[in-house]
């Protein structure tokens, strides 16, 4: 596959009205390259069902995940520790483009595979102790467009947007301190989606 084309569409203004900064970059990658990247990631990574520790019980989700990163970048969330798979050449190429726009160096990436609209993510913050608190989290979407929502932890102020194919969402610090976010489930017919969230592990 040829190198993905990096478009120069400017971000929208900050989506949050206080206590954080979230920038949305539409059409960061073009549709042809998005399709090729989706197919490649499906075949090149070790996708596994996600397991979460909730109320003392180990819950297995339909959603599949892949944790990729530099050696030693283990990551624990929802009570389950994950050891990284090595970077693939294509992921490194995508990472370099994301780093170019975010102006930050990432050493890890959590990929989520949502098969359809019945699979989503409940309210949470990416605030685990392993993460560099000053670092942004850069979220790249491939595949079906899905609704993504934010809710302020104190006063429940909310904001939402549709994450389109090839878009990049940049969540700057201190967004995770004050806001929860969620990938909203839907009953509408929806195709598969891969979300790549690039992170900085201490």
C-alpha positions in Angstrom: 0.0 0.0 0.0 1.2 3.5 -0.8 1.8 5.9 2.0 -1.5 7.3 3.3 -2.1 10.9 2.1 -2.2 13.4 4.9 -4.8 16.1 4.3 -4.6 19.6 5.7 -8.2 20.3 6.7 -8.2 22.6 9.7 -9.8 21.5 13.0 -13.0 22.8 14.3 -12.9 25.1 17.3 -12.6 23.6 20.8 -15.7 21.3 21.3 -15.7 21.9 25.1 -16.7 25.1 26.8 -14.5 24.7 29.8 -11.9 22.6 31.6 -10.3 21.0 28.6 -9.7 21.1 24.9 -10.9 18.7 22.2 -10.1 19.4 18.5 -11.6 17.5 15.6 -9.8 17.2 12.3 -12.1 15.9 9.6 -10.7 14.0 6.6 -7.3 13.6 8.0 -6.8 10.5 5.8 -8.6 10.1 2.5 -11.3 7.4 2.0 -9.2 5.2 -0.3 -6.3 5.0 2.2 -8.8 4.5 5.1 -10.2 1.4 3.4 -6.7 0.0 2.7 -5.6 0.7 6.3 -8.8 -0.9 7.7 -8.2 -4.1 5.7 -4.5 -4.2 6.7 -5.1 -3.7 10.4 -7.7 -6.4 10.4 -5.2 -8.9 9.0 -2.0 -7.9 10.7 -2.9 -7.6 14.4 -3.8 -10.1 17.1 -7.3 -9.1 17.8 -8.8 -10.4 21.1 -12.1 -10.0 22.9 -11.8 -7.4 25.6 -12.1 -8.4 29.3 -13.1 -6.0 32.0 -13.2 -6.5 35.8 -16.6 -5.1 36.9 -18.1 -5.6 40.4 -15.6 -8.4 41.1 -16.5 -10.3 37.9 -14.6 -10.7 34.7 -16.8 -9.6 31.8 -16.0 -10.5 28.2 -17.2 -8.0 25.6 -18.0 -8.6 21.9 -15.8 -5.7 21.0 -12.2 -6.8 20.2 -9.0 -5.0 21.1 -5.3 -4.9 20.2 -2.8 -3.2 22.4 0.4 -2.1 20.5 3.4 -0.3 21.8 7.1 0.0 22.6 8.6 -2.7 24.7 7.6 -2.4 28.3 4.5 -0.3 27.7 2.1 -2.5 29.6 -1.3 -0.9 30.3 -4.0 -1.7 32.9 -7.6 -0.6 32.6 -10.8 -2.0 34.1 -8.6 -4.2 36.3 -7.0 -6.1 33.4 -3.3 -5.7 32.4 -2.3 -5.8 28.8 1.1 -6.4 27.3 1.9 -4.7 24.0 2.1 -6.3 20.6 5.0 -4.9 18.5 4.4 -2.0 16.1 3.6 -3.0 12.5 5.2 -0.9 9.7 1.8 0.5 8.7 1.0 1.5 12.3 4.3 3.3 12.6 3.4 5.2 9.4 0.0 6.1 10.8 1.6 7.1 14.1 4.0 9.5 12.4 1.2 11.3 10.7 -0.8 11.6 14.0 2.3 12.8 15.7 2.8 15.4 13.0 -0.6 17.0 13.7 -0.6 16.5 17.4 3.0 17.6 18.0 3.5 14.8 20.5 5.5 11.6 20.4 3.4 8.5 21.3 4.7 5.1 22.5 1.5 3.1 22.4 -1.9 2.6 20.8 -5.1 0.9 21.9 -7.2 -0.3 19.0 -10.9 -1.1 19.3 -12.8 -3.1 16.8 -16.6 -2.4 16.9 -18.4 -4.9 14.6 -21.7 -2.9 14.5 -23.7 -0.3 16.3 -24.7 -2.6 19.1 -21.1 -2.4 20.4 -20.0 0.8 22.1 -18.2 2.2 25.2 -19.7 3.5 28.4 -18.8 6.7 30.2 -15.2 6.7 31.3 -12.0 8.8 31.3 -8.6 7.7 30.0 -6.9 8.7 33.3 -5.0 5.5 34.3 -1.8 6.1 36.3 0.4 4.7 33.6 -0.5 7.5 31.2 1.5 10.7 31.0 -1.0 13.2 32.3 0.2 16.1 30.2 0.0 14.2 27.0 -2.9 14.4 24.6 -4.8 11.3 23.5 -5.2 11.2 19.7 -8.1 9.1 18.4 -8.2 8.1 14.7 -11.5 6.6 13.3 -11.6 4.2 10.4 -14.9 2.8 9.0 -18.5 3.5 10.0 -19.3 7.0 11.4 -20.3 6.8 15.1 -21.6 9.3 17.7 -19.1 10.3 20.4 -20.2 12.2 23.5 -18.6 14.1 26.4 -20.1 14.8 29.8 -18.6 17.0 32.5 -17.9 15.2 35.7 -19.2 18.0 38.0 -22.2 19.7 36.3 -23.0 17.1 33.6 -22.6 19.6 30.7 -22.5 17.6 27.5 -21.3 17.8 23.9 -21.4 15.3 21.0 -20.2 14.9 17.5 -20.0 12.2 14.7 -16.6 10.7 14.3 -16.3 10.2 10.5 -14.1 7.8 8.6 -10.5 9.1 8.5 -11.0 11.8 11.1 -8.7 12.6 14.1 -10.0 13.7 17.5 -7.4 15.2 19.7 -8.2 15.3 23.4 -5.7 17.7 25.1 -4.9 17.8 28.9 -6.6 18.4 31.2 -9.7 17.0 29.4 -9.5 13.6 31.1 -9.5 15.1 34.6 -12.8 16.9 34.2 -14.7 15.1 31.4 -16.0 11.5 30.7 -16.5 10.3 27.2 -18.5 7.6 25.5 -19.0 5.9 22.2 -22.8 5.8 21.9 -24.5 2.5 20.9 -27.2 2.7 18.1 -29.9 0.5 16.7 -29.4 1.9 13.2 -27.7 -0.4 10.7 -24.0 0.4 11.1 -20.9 -1.2 9.6 -17.7 -2.0 11.4 -15.3 0.6 12.8 -11.7 0.5 14.1 -10.7 3.2 16.5 -7.0 3.9 17.2 -6.1 5.8 20.3 -2.5 6.9 20.5 -1.2 7.3 24.0 2.0 8.2 26.0 2.8 5.6 28.7 5.2 6.7 31.4 
